[in-house]
Amino acid sequence: MKQTTKRTGIFYPDSAPYVPKKELLIFDEIAMPKLSSWLDHWSSKEETIQLASDIEYLAEQGLIYEPELESTHQAFFDKIIKDPKCDHIPSWVSPSLKSYIETHTYGHDDVLALSVEIHGLGYPISEQAHRIYTVSLQNNVSKLYGMYLSEYNNIETTPIMDSTYIKSVSVPNESKGDILNIVLNSISLPNDNTPLEDIVSFRNDEDARHKLLSLRLWMYDMKNEEYTTQYISEKLEYLIHEYEQHMKIQKLKFSSGTLESIIVSTATLVEDIVKLKFEKTAKKLFSIKHRKIHLLEADMNAPGREVAYISNINNKFS
């Protein structure tokens, strides 16, 4: 299949680092800000050595990468990530990015105070307060890098957000992010025993890529119609159910018909071959092939086929 424009997810794993398996089944690639620093950090701790190894493998496969910024731009990002009280915004910052930095520092009313507390005065804070801070930091960095890469590198990006503790904030492409979270929540997390090689192989499957494209088009349609989050969530659940029920019936028909063909063919196959009735034998064998074709056609015409990719993932990895 011809490669379309790459879809890039932005993932800053500050609050709870993990291997983004589900996200890799939706995006073509994932940009991870400060990746090299994270790898050094994870490799230095016994409990995250495997995480570092898995991320390195995915980076070698070209699925995860560290976005490169101009040195002055990176220095500014490093500054506002550590200290959100930004007194001076450089002239190279675009108006939309500047507006976001000024008005949505971390997307939570208490985070500015928490940041000063953590990085400045060093007062002890509660575990929940620290969690609010790190989740907000993760989301903020993902948004900032996403906006930057879209505007300066012309890359289509979507920030991968953690909605825990975070109030809804109006930002560019927010509805796209909402739809992404709804879709991700509908996908079963591949279990720990699922080799990363299996996920890479599934991504490269032609039929899977076609169904992923269909899902993306459906997501765009939902975004353009400006439906509510509740409607999109319920619509997605309905379509998945419709597709799975339809295919369950078709597969039962296929199994029943195939079993019947095998029984009849086995009973007569030897006799037909002995009597040199090759044409008759061939027709019996081809009948099974025709049923497989019918099953493929049923999949193509199934209700809810727009979101069949999700069902396929859940059946494959759950």
Helices and strands as residue ranges (DSSP letters): E 8-10, H 21-24, E 29-31, H 35-43, G 46-48, H 49-60, E 64-65, H 71-82, H 95-103, H 111-116, I 117-121, H 127-152, E 157-159, H 174-186, H 196-204, H 206-225, H 229-274, H 278-300, G 305-307, H 308-317
